[in-house]
């Protein structure tokens, strides 16, 4: 694609990167074939190729409007188009550049600014999020139905309490990103991961100063705030890294995808570039860690005693976009679950997004619900007894429909251990 960036665009810190990405696009349109929003809306501007044109026009000095903003906002950043693209277009990076420039050139309505600021303040603060969640759950019966549906129900697992994690006792040690909302929404996930890793001779060490990965801020156009969180995490993890921590484990694939980008996003920061690159190299989704371990030591038993004739429990796995498209780990969890003896059902159109996409289910609720309905229809087509996934956002979004129960896959594995 030929480009002619405006003089103003050439002064942007990522101008060269934007131009390189634009020029790598050959207009083929393969991306539209797998874009969830294009499939729903059928509008060229609601597909990757159309959005690339919008960003190109903006960077070449063309005027922008709220219509431009709407089409960029509708993008899930699922990165399905990157998996499909034969030219290797780094669409998500161009989208970040375009959204940042758009935010400088056009102001959002006050209601949208308030919503986005509120999401940034609440989601990135685990204590505040947990307190507001408990309040919302208590008030849920008294709230308007539309609002009540946005608040996850209190689960029996949350009420039952969490089995303590094993104390560090092995020579092999790893860090774990605790996450922002996961401790409140699915508190057993990281505990289950720590217990499974302990069975494999790996201890999790704490880095108490580490916090939000920065993805929420960054993808809501508070990009400097997101990078500041990245730097704080690097500082928090660095002593353990110097002490020999093998990896930084993420049980939420959305967080993992962003931490793996630290090296790229901070590559021009003289103080943090090398450390950020090292952190990205050490970042591992939980499935990457387990895939390299002797899983026969776990002796998992996926056969529930209450099922007649020892029938295997049928499970559907939802592979989050951040796992299959961003981290390129599609099929990895399924492989481990099969190795451990679980019976996985086939999932049609498994490449399509469920509609969670970070805060998308809140900022674009109508599209998110349509995508969720389609995804659940696909997941339930094999009549599974449970759906498992690898990202807390997807887990909460899908489970919120009140259909087949949804859990994190590591909880399933941990529950099957003797």
N, C-alpha and C positions, 0 to 999 in steps of 0.2 A: 504494500500500500504506500503510495507516495504521500509525503507529508510536507507541510510548510508552516512550521510553528510560528506563532506570533512572537514579536520581540519580548512581550511580557512573559509568555510561556517559557521562552528560552532562559529566563532568569530563575525559574523554579529549580529547587534542589534536585529533583528527579526528572528534569527535562530530557536528559540523554536517555534515561531508561524508558521514558514514555515513548520517545521517538523510535527507539529500537523495537519496542513491542509493537507499535503501530505498523512499522515497516515489515514485521514478520507475518502479518495477517494477509492472506491471499484471497479474501472474500468468498471462500468456497461454500460457506453456509452449513458445513457438517455439524457445527456447534448447535445450530438451531434444532437439529433432529433429536438432541438429547437434553435440551434446555427445558426444565419444568415449567417456567413461566410462559415460554413461547408455546409450549404444548397446550397450556390452559387458555391463553389469551389470543394466540394466533396473530399477534402484532409483531412486525419486524423489529420495532423499537423495544419490545419486551423479550428480545433474544440477544445473545452475545454479539452477533455481527452488528445489529442495529445500535446497541449501546456503545460499541467500539466507534461507530460513525459519530455518535453524539459527542463522545469524548474528543475525538479527532477535531470535529468542528469547533468545540469549545477551546481547545488548545491552539487552534489556528485563528482565534480571535472572533469567531462568530458569536452573536448574542445568545444568551441562555435564558430559559424561563423556568417556571415551576413545572412545566410539562417535562423538561429535561430532567429535573429533579425526581419527578414521579417515576420515570422509566428506570433511572439508576437505583432508586429506592426499592423498586420491585425485584431487583436482582437478589437472589438468595446467597450469592457467593458460594454456591455449592461446588463449583469448579468441575462440574460434570463436563463442561465444554472443553476444559483443558485435557481431560482424559480422551475426548473424542478428536481433538484438533490434530490434524496431520502435520501442521507447521510448528507446533510447540509454542503457540502464543501464550504468554504468561498473563492471562486475562485478569486474574485477581489483583495482580500488582498494578495493572493499568487502571482497574476500577478504583483502587485505593487512591491513586494519583488524581483521577478524575473527580472523585467525590470530594477530595480535599480542596481542589481548585473550585469546584462548584460551590462549596460552603463559603469560600471567600468572596464569590461573586453574587450570590443571591441569598437572602435571609429567609429562613423558614418562618411559617406562621408561629405565633407565640405558643399555641397549644402544642405544636410539635416540638418546639424547643424545650418546653417544660417537661414533656413526656421523656424525651431523650436524656435530659439532665437528671431527671428522677431515676431513670433506669441505671444510669452511670453511678449515681450516688448509692443506690440501694444494692444492686447486684454485686458490686465490687467490695461491699462491706459485709462479711459473713455474720457478724454479730447483729447488725441492723436488719439484714435480710432474714435471719432466723427469728428475730423478735417479731417482725412484721408478718412473717409467715404464720407463726403461732396465733397472732391476733386475728389474721384473716381467716384461719381455719376455725377459730372459735366463733367468729361472726358469720361464717359462710351461710348458715341457714337463714340469716336475716338480710342478706344482701340481694340485690337484683340478680336474676338468673344469669344474665349476660356477664356480670362481674364475678359472680360466684364460680362460674365455670373456669375462670382464669386462675383460681386458687386451688392448688393440688390438695386432694383430701389427705387427712392424716391417716397414715397406713398403720396396720397392726404391727409391722416390723419396726416402725419408728417408736411406737409406744412400748415395745418390749425391751428396748434398751440394746446396747451394743456390747458384744463380748470384747473384753479388753484385748488390745494388740499385744503380741509377744514383745518382751523387752529385747533390745539388741543383744545378741549373744553369739553371732557368727562372725568369722573373719571377713566374709564378703558383706559389703554394705552398699546400700543404695539410698538415694533421696527420693522423696515422693511429693509431688505437687498436690496439696490438699484441695485446692479449688475454692471457689467463692460460694456457690449455691449448693454444691453437692453435700457438704456436711449437714445441711438442714434438710434437703430434699431426699437424700439417700445416704444416711450416715453410715450404713454398714458397708458401702462399696469399698472404700479405702481400707477399712478394717479387715474385710474379707481378703483383699489383695495382700495385705501385710501378713495375714495368717498363712495364705497359700505360699507366698514367697519364703516364709519362715520354714515351712515344711521342706522346701528345696534348698535350705541352707543359706538363705539371704536375709539379712536384717535391714529393716528400714530405720534410718536415723532422721531425726527431726531437724528442721531449719526454721525455727519459730518466726523469724523475721520475714520469711517469704510469704507472699500474699497472692493476690489476683495476678494471673498471667499477663494481663494487659489487653486481651482481645476485645473485651466489651468496650473499653474506651476507644481503642483504635478503630473498630468497625462502626462506631457511632460518630466518627469524624473528630474525636478528641485524640488525634494521633500522637501528639507530644505527651499527653497524659499516659497513653498506653506505653510509650517507650520509656517513660519515667518509671513505670511499674516494672518493666523488663529490667532496667538497671538495678532497681532495689532487689529484685529476685536474684540477679547475678551476684550482687554483694552478699546476700544471705546464704547462697549456696556455695560460694567460693571456698570458705574454710574447709567444708566437707569434701569438696572436689580436690583440694590440695592434700587432704588427708587420705585420699584414695578411693572415694566413692566411685563405684563403677558406672552408675547411670542415674539419670533423673527420670523416675517413672511417672507416667501420667495414666490415670484410669479414665479420664475424659478426653476423647479424641480431639475435641475442639480446642482444648488447652494445649494438647500435644502438638497440633498443627501449628499453633502460633509460636510456641517455644522453639520449635524447629526453625522458625523464621527469624529468631533473634539475630543470628549471625548476619543475615542479609540486611535486616532493617537497621542494624547498628554498625554496618561495615565502614561508615565514614566517621564514626565517633572515635577520636584518637585514644580516649581513655578506656573504652569498652569494646572496641572492635575484636580484639583477639580473645578476650574473655567470652564475649557473646558467641563467637564462632565455636569455642570449646563447649559452651553450654548446649548449643544446638547439636553438636556432635554427640553429646552424652544423653540428649533427650530420647527417651524410648517410650513408645506406647507399651502398656502392660503386655499385650500380645507378643511384641517383639522380644521381650524378656523371656516369657514362658516358652516361646518357640525354640529357644536355644538350651532349654533345661531338660533333664531326664524326667519326663512326665510320668513314666512308669512308677516312680517313687510315690506319686500321689495316690495310687490305687483307688481312683474314683469309682463310685458305684452309682450309675445313673438310673438304676432300676427301683422305682418307688415300691415299697412293700405293699401298699394299699391297692395297687393296680392288679387286676386279674391276670393270671397266666404270665406274670412277670413281664407284661408288655412294656416296651420302652416308652418313656415319656416323649411325646412329639414336641419339638422345639422349633420355632422359626427365628432365624437370626436377622435382625435389621442392621445392615452395615451402614453406619453414618457416612455422610459425604466427606467429613473431615478425615475419616479413616481410609476410605477407598479412593477418593479423588485427590485430597491434599497430601496424605501420607503414603499413598500407593500401597496400602495394605489390604486391599480387597481379597477375601478368601482366607486370610490368615487366622481369624478367630474360628471360622467354620472348620478349618483343618484341625485346630486344637480340640474343638468340641468333638469332632468325629474320632480323633485319636483316643479321647477319653470315653468313648462309647455312647455318646448322645445321638439320638435320631433326629436329624434336621430335615425339615420339610423344604420343598422348592419354593422360591419366592420370585414370582414374575416381576420384571422391570425393577430388579433390585438396585439398579444404578440411580434411580430417581430419588429426589429429596423428599423427606417427610414433612417439610414445612416449618421445622423448628428454627434452624439457622440462627442460633444465638438469640437475639431479641426480635427476630423477624415475626415470630408468632404473636408478638404484642404490637409491633408497629404496622404489620400487614395482616391483621387477623383473618380477613375473609379468604385471601389466597392461601394462608397457612392452613385453615380448616379444610379447604378443598384438597390440598395436597395430602393432609393427614388422612382424610377419608379414603383417598385413592391408595395411599400406602398401606393402610390397615386392611383394605380389601385384598391387596396382594399378599400381605403377610398372613392373613387368615385363610387364604385359598386352600392351603393344605391342612386346615383344621388343627392347628397346633394347640397345645394346652397352655403354652406360655410363649411370649416373645422376649428375646433378650437382645440387648444392644450394647454399645460401647461408648455412649456419650450421654451425660446427664440431661442435656437439653432435649435430645431426642426421646430419652426415656420418659421424662416428665410430660412432654408434648403428646406422645402416643398414649401413654397411660391415662392422660386427662380425658380421653374420649370415653372412658368407662367400658371398654370392650375387653379384649383379651389382656390379661395382666402382663405388664412389662417390667423387667428387671435388668440389672447389669449382668453380663455373662459371667463375671467372676463370682458373683453371689451364687449362681447355679453350680459352678464348679466347687466352690467351698462347701456348699450344703451337701454335696455328694461324697465328701471325704469321710472315711471312717474315723 
